[in-house]
C-alpha cells in the first residue's frame, strides 16, 4: 500500500471519528420521508460501475442488510454510482441553472480526457447518521482529477458549494443505503460484520458522467460522459 493510500485511510478514520462524536465538518444530505419523490436536485459527476462490481455489492452487502432491515432506501442496480466531483449540492430549488450546466460541460470536455483511469480498492463500509457508504482507496490520480476540475470550475464561475472535511487525499465513496429511521443495533452489528469480511478485486474507473438528479438518482438527466485515457 502506498503512502497516498495510507493518507486516504487516515482521512476516512478521522471522518468516522467526526461521525461518532456527532461533530461533522462536511456537507451531508438531510433525510426525507420519501426519497423517490424528493424534489431536491444536485449537479454532480459520477462513474457508473460495471456489472461485476454491481453484482458483488448486491450479493455481499445489499442482500444481507435487507434481511435485517428492509425498510430503508437501498439503491437499485441502475442507480449505483461512484462520486467523482460535486458541483452543486442537493437543494430545492436547485443551486444550478442551464448556464451552470453549459459551463460545467465545457470544463468536463476539456479536463476529463487529459486524465488517466483511476484504480480503486474498496476495503470497508462507513456508517453515516443517515446513510451507508462503501469506501475505497485510490491512486493519486483521484486528487489530480478532483483538484483540476475544482480549479477549472471555479475559473468558470462555478465554485463548489459542498463543504469538505479535507482538501486532498480524496477517496472513493459509493452511497448504498439511505435511512428512513436510525439504524438499529442489530443493523449496525451486521454492517460491522460485512465490512470486516469484504473482499473486493481492484476496480478501474474508466469514465466520468455529468448529470443532475435527486439524492437517490431519480429524475436523472445526463449531460455528457467522457472516457479517461
N, C-alpha and C positions, 0 to 999 in steps of 0.2 A: 504494500500500500504506500502511495506517495505522501509526501508531507502536505500536499494540497488536499488530498482526501482526508488526512488526519485533521486538518483545519476545518474542513467541511463538517466532520463529525463533532468537533468541538462547538461549532455554531449550533448544530442540532441539539447537542446536550444542553447548551445554555438556553435555547428556546424551550426545551422541555422543563427546565427549572422555572422559567417565567410562567409557563402554563400551570405548573403545580403550585406556585405561590400566588397565582391569580394577579400577576403584575405584568400584563402584556404590553410590550413596547412596539407592537406591529399591528397592521390592519387585519381584521377578521371579518367574516360575513355574519351579520346578525341573523339568528334563526327566525323562521316564519312558520306558520301553521300549515302552509300549503306551498311546498317548493315548486311543484309542477306548474302552478298558475301564478307564481311570483312575478309581479310586474317589473321588478328591478332588473336593470341591464348593465352589463360591463362590456368594455372593449379590451381584448386581450390577445395574446398569441400563444399557441399551444402546438404540441405534436400529438397526433392521434396514433396510439400504439398499434402494432401489427398483431394479427390473430394469436400467435403463440403466447405472447405476453398476456393478452386479454384472457386466454384460456387458463393460464396459470393463476392469475389473480382471482378469477371466478372460482376455481376449484380449491385453491389453498386459503383464500381469505373470505370472499363474499358468502359462499355457501355455508361454511361452518358458523359464521356470525349470524346469518339469517335463522339458523336453527335455535340460537339463543334468544335473539330479539328480532322479529320480522318486521316490526312496525316503525322502522326508521326509513329514510330515503337512501336506497342503495343505487348507485349509478348503474344504469343499464349498459350493456356492452358497447353500444354505439356512442355512449357519452363519456367513456373513459378517455382521459386526456392528461398529458404531461405539460404542466405550465412552463412556458419559456420566459415570457416577459409581459407583465401587466402594462396597460396603457391608461385605462380609466376604470377605477373601482366600481363595484356594483352600486347602483342607485336608481331611484325613481323620483324625478325624471333623470334620464341618463346624463352623465357628465361629458358627453361627446355629441358631435354634430356630423353631418355629411362631410363638412370640410375637414374635421378631425380625421375621419376615415380616409379621405383622399390623401391627406398629408402623410398619414401613417403608412398607407400602401406604398407611397413613393419611397419612404425611408426603408421599408422592408425589401422593396425591389432592388435597392442599391446595396443594402447591408448583408442580407442573408446569403446570397450566392458566394460571397467572399469567405465565408466561414466553413470550417470543417465539420464533419459529422461528429456527434457527441457520444461518447461511451458512458453508460450508466450502470452502476452496480447497486441494485436495490437490496437493502440489508435490514430494514426494520419498519415497524408501524409506529406512528406517532399519534397519540390521542390528544386532540384539542378539546376545549369545552363543548363545542358544538359540531365537531366533525372528526373523522378519522382519515389519516393520510398514509400512503406508502412513500417512504423516504429512500433516496439513493445518493451515493457519492458519484462524482463525475470526474472527467479530466479537466484541466484548466480552460479548455475551450468554452466551458459554460460561462465563466466570468468574462472572457473576451467577447462573446456574443452578447451577453446581457448588457455589459457596460457600453459597447459601441451602439447598440440600439438605444440605450438610455441617452447617450450623448447626442445622437443624431435626432432623436425625437424632441429633445429639449431645444436643439437648434431650430427645429421646425415649429417651435411654439407649443409643443405638447409635452410639458414636463409630467413625469409620472406622479399621480396623486395618491399612490399607495405608500403607506408607512412601513418601512422595513426595519428589522432588528439589526441588520448588518449591511455594509456596503461592499462586501467582497465575500468570496467563498460561497457563492450561490449554489445550493444543492438542488437535486431533482425532487419535485414534490407532486404527488398524484392523489388528489382527494377521492376517496372511495365511498364514503358514507357521510350523510348529513343527518344530525339527530333531531327528532321531534320532541324528545324529552331527555333528561340527563341519563347517561349510561349507568346501568345497574352494576353492582359489584361483580355479579356473575359474568356480565358482558366484558367488563374491564379485565377480569381474570382470563377470559378467553382470548382477548386481544394480546395480552402479555404472552400467553402460551403460543399463539400463532406467530407472533413477532419473533420469538426465540427459535422457532422452527423453520423460518423462511430459508429457502434455498433457490435463489433465482440465478439463472445464467446472465452474464453481462448482456446488456441491451444497447443497440445503436439507434440514436435519434438521427434520422436522415432527412427530415423535412420540418418546416415550420408553417403553421397556418394562422392567418389573421382573421379574427371573427368577433362578432358581438353575440351575447347570449345571456340567459339567466344564470344563476349560480350553479344550476344542475343541467345546463346545456339544453334546455327547452327554448323555443323561439330563437333558434340559432340561425345566424346569417354569416356565410363565409365570404370574405373579400379577396382572398388570394392564398395560394400555397406555393412555397418556394423550397427547392431542394438544396440541401447542404452539400458541399463538394467532398 
